[in-house]
Amino acid sequence: FDWELLKKLAKIDEEIESPQQINIFKKTNKVKIGLAFDEAFHFYYDENLVILENLGAELIRFSPLKDDSLPDVDGLIIGGGYPEVFGNQLAGNRKMRAAIKHFAYLKKPIYAECGGLMYLCESIIDQEDQEFEMVGLFKAKAKMGHKLKALGYVEVEVRKDSILGPAGTRFRGHQFRYSDLNENGELTKFYNVRRRRDRFCFSEGLSELNILASYIHAHWASNEKIPANFIESCLKYQGNNSEN
């Protein structure tokens, strides 16, 4: 195996810019987006974040585990991770849970994926059947299992107008989870989802107020309009800090 030849062939010309330096889209007005980032929430596609920044968004990290208040932002993104591992600590941070619920009641945009979806539910039940209170924006409990519940690539169509764009918006993503939702009442599903491997279709995606949450990790490079639409949703409610 000619390792030196491979390195030579793979050498990148110094004049080529990195993805972080390329302005993929025209920048919009400045918008601040809070990004949940700590030991419990840290799974993000880097490309999604780069696209948001290239559109002009300022991403401000906060910790649902350790912070007792939200930063001054126009929208929130709560990604995947392992909230079930930190269930007791997340439940104990009542100030942060209350702050996120208040943010939602102001109708500011919140986008959540997988672990973020679990966090926005009423509670998380871990593999030892311990139950931990969460934010409570969706009438459902996230129950951890001992076997993989879903794995693989999916194609999504959004059924209704949302913070990601108008009805009919499409994107690609993937699932990887060990939990299911035990729904307390009927929840409106916003996604038509089709699995890539066998073309099986099912409903997914929850929405309340100005929240959109799902088990699916979306790759926004599959539809460049989605990050722009999310920023536009944030700009619409920019400065809305009252209940009126």
ZASENU-885945 format. One record per residue (C-alpha): x, y, z; residue in three letters. Coordinates in steps of 0.02 Angstrom, whole numbers, plus 32768, in hexadecimal, padded with zeros to 4 digits. Example, Ala and Ser with C-alpha at 12.3 -4.5 7.8 and 13.67 -1.06 7.14 Angstrom:
REM residues 2
   c1   c2   c3   r
 8267 7F1F 8186 ALA
 82AC 7FCB 8165 SER
END
This chain:
REM residues 244
   c1   c2   c3   r
 8000 8000 8000 PHE
 804F 80A4 7FC8 ASP
 801F 8114 8059 TRP
 808F 81A4 8022 GLU
 803F 81A6 7F75 LEU
 7F92 81AB 7FC3 LEU
 7FC3 8240 802F LYS
 800A 8297 7F97 LYS
 7F6C 8279 7F31 LEU
 7EFF 82B3 7FC1 ALA
 7F60 8354 7FDC LYS
 7EED 83EC 7FD6 ILE
 7F26 8485 7F79 ASP
 7F46 8511 7FF5 GLU
 7EDD 858A 7F8E GLU
 7E3F 8524 7FA8 ILE
 7DD4 856C 8032 GLU
 7D91 8501 80BF SER
 7CD3 84EA 80CD PRO
 7CD3 8562 8161 GLN
 7D19 85EC 80F1 GLN
 7CA1 85D6 805F ILE
 7C0A 8648 805D ASN
 7B8B 85C7 8022 ILE
 7AF8 863F 8024 PHE
 7ADD 86FA 802B LYS
 7ADB 8732 80E0 LYS
 7A39 876E 812D THR
 7A1A 87E5 81BD ASN
 7A72 87B6 825E LYS
 7A15 8737 82C6 VAL
 7A4B 86E2 8367 LYS
 7A27 8629 837D ILE
 7A41 85CD 8420 GLY
 7A97 8524 8407 LEU
 7A85 84A4 8492 ALA
 7B34 845F 84A9 PHE
 7B75 83FA 853C ASP
 7B8E 8346 8572 GLU
 7AD5 831F 8558 ALA
 7ABE 8376 84AF PHE
 7B4B 8379 8433 HIS
 7B1C 831B 8394 PHE
 7B14 8393 8302 TYR
 7B41 8389 824B TYR
 7BCE 8409 823C ASP
 7B90 8438 818F GLU
 7AE9 8471 81D8 ASN
 7B40 84E8 824E LEU
 7BB7 8529 81C8 VAL
 7B25 854E 8155 ILE
 7ACA 85AE 81DF LEU
 7B65 8616 8203 GLU
 7B81 8638 814A ASN
 7ACE 8676 8141 LEU
 7AF8 86F4 81C8 GLY
 7ABC 869B 8265 ALA
 7B1F 86AD 8305 GLU
 7B1E 8607 8363 LEU
 7B25 861C 841F ILE
 7B43 857E 8483 ARG
 7AE9 855C 8526 PHE
 7ADF 84C8 859C SER
 7A37 847D 85D1 PRO
 7A9C 8420 8655 LEU
 7AFB 84AF 86A7 LYS
 7AAF 8557 8677 ASP
 7A1A 859C 86D5 ASP
 79E1 8613 864C SER
 79DF 8622 858F LEU
 7A4E 869C 8530 PRO
 79F9 872E 84D8 ASP
 79CD 86D6 8435 VAL
 7946 86D4 83AF ASP
 7937 8617 839C GLY
 7973 8573 83E7 LEU
 79BD 84D3 83A1 ILE
 79C5 843D 8415 ILE
 7A21 83AE 83C1 GLY
 7A3D 82F8 83E6 GLY
 7AA5 82A9 846C GLY
 7A88 8245 850B TYR
 7A09 829E 8579 PRO
 79D5 81F9 85C7 GLU
 7A84 81E7 8612 VAL
 7A73 8292 8665 PHE
 79BA 8284 868E GLY
 79CE 82AF 8746 ASN
 7A39 8349 8723 GLN
 79C5 8387 8699 LEU
 792D 836E 8708 ALA
 7984 83C8 8797 GLY
 79A6 8463 872E ASN
 78F6 84A8 8742 ARG
 7928 8559 8714 LYS
 7964 8524 8668 MET
 78CA 84B9 8649 ARG
 785B 854C 8679 ALA
 78C0 85C3 860B ALA
 78AB 8554 8572 ILE
 77F1 8541 8592 LYS
 77DF 85FE 85A2 HIS
 7843 8614 8501 PHE
 77C9 859F 84AA ALA
 7731 85FC 84EC TYR
 7778 869B 849E LEU
 7766 863B 83F9 LYS
 781D 864A 83D2 LYS
 785C 85BD 8362 PRO
 78A1 851F 83B0 ILE
 78E5 8492 8346 TYR
 7911 83EE 839D ALA
 7956 8347 8364 GLU
 7956 829D 83B9 CYS
 799E 82C2 8467 GLY
 7958 8371 8457 GLY
 78AB 8329 8433 LEU
 78B9 82BB 84CD MET
 78E9 8351 8537 TYR
 7850 83B3 84FF LEU
 77DA 8326 8532 CYS
 778A 8311 85DD GLU
 780E 8297 861A SER
 7896 821C 85EE ILE
 7890 8169 8630 ILE
 793B 8117 862E ASP
 7967 805F 8618 GLN
 7957 8042 86D3 GLU
 78A5 808A 86CF ASP
 78D8 8127 872B GLN
 786E 81BA 86F3 GLU
 78B0 826C 86E9 PHE
 7846 8306 86CD GLU
 7872 836A 8632 MET
 7834 840D 85E2 VAL
 7783 83D0 85C1 GLY
 775A 8426 851D LEU
 771C 8383 84CE PHE
 76A0 830E 8521 LYS
 770E 8275 8513 ALA
 7790 8212 8572 LYS
 7832 81D6 8522 ALA
 7850 8121 8556 LYS
 78FD 80D6 853F MET
 7909 8023 8503 GLY
 7995 7FA2 8505 HIS
 7991 7F86 844A LYS
 79A8 7FFA 83B7 LEU
 7900 8042 8382 LYS
 7931 8096 82DF ALA
 79CC 80A5 8272 LEU
 79E8 80E4 81C2 GLY
 79CF 816D 8143 TYR
 7926 81BC 8123 VAL
 78D1 8237 80AE GLU
 7858 82B3 80FD VAL
 77CA 831F 80BC GLU
 7780 83A1 8132 VAL
 76C2 8399 812B ARG
 769A 8448 8169 LYS
 76E9 84F4 816D ASP
 776E 84FA 81F5 SER
 780B 8552 822F ILE
 786A 84ED 81AB LEU
 77FF 8529 811B GLY
 7758 8512 80C3 PRO
 76F7 8470 80B5 ALA
 774E 83FD 803B GLY
 77FE 842A 8074 THR
 7870 8392 8061 ARG
 7917 835E 80A8 PHE
 7981 82C6 80D2 ARG
 79C4 8288 8178 GLY
 79DE 81EF 81E4 HIS
 799F 819A 8281 GLN
 7A00 8146 830C PHE
 79A1 812B 83AE ARG
 797B 80B5 843D TYR
 78DE 810D 8479 SER
 7827 811D 8448 ASP
 77A3 819C 8478 LEU
 7713 8168 84E7 ASN
 7693 81EA 84B4 GLU
 761B 8231 8535 ASN
 758E 825B 84BE GLY
 758E 8277 8403 GLU
 7620 82DC 83BF LEU
 7620 832D 8313 THR
 76A5 82E4 82A2 LYS
 76F6 835E 8227 PHE
 7768 82E9 81C4 TYR
 774C 8267 813C ASN
 77E7 81FA 814A VAL
 7826 8175 80D2 ARG
 78B3 80FF 8100 ARG
 7938 80F2 807B ARG
 795F 8039 8090 ARG
 78B0 7FF3 8077 ASP
 7845 808C 8047 ARG
 77D4 8071 80DF PHE
 7770 810E 8107 CYS
 7738 814F 81B0 PHE
 7703 81EF 820A SER
 7778 824D 827E GLU
 77A7 82FC 82BB GLY
 774D 835B 8344 LEU
 771B 8412 8347 SER
 76D3 8484 83CC GLU
 76D6 8542 83D1 LEU
 776E 856A 8365 ASN
 77CB 84C9 838C ILE
 77FA 843F 8314 LEU
 7847 83A2 835F ALA
 7870 82F8 8318 SER
 78DB 825D 8330 TYR
 7928 827E 8286 ILE
 79D3 82CE 8275 HIS
 79BA 833D 81DE ALA
 7A46 8367 8165 HIS
 7A1D 8417 812C TRP
 7A94 8410 8099 ALA
 7A10 83A0 8049 SER
 79A0 843A 803C ASN
 79F7 84E3 8045 GLU
 7951 853B 8063 LYS
 7937 84ED 810F ILE
 79BE 854D 8171 PRO
 798B 85ED 811A ALA
 78D4 85CD 8148 ASN
 7904 85AB 81FD PHE
 7963 8650 8205 ILE
 78CE 86AA 81BA GLU
 7860 865D 8241 SER
 78D8 869D 82C6 CYS
 78DA 874C 827A LEU
 781D 8750 827A LYS
 7819 8743 8338 TYR
 78BA 87A4 8358 GLN
 78A8 8810 83F3 GLY
 7806 87BC 8428 ASN
 7821 87B4 84E4 ASN
 7770 87C7 8523 SER
 76D8 8758 852A GLU
 7672 87D5 84C3 ASN
END
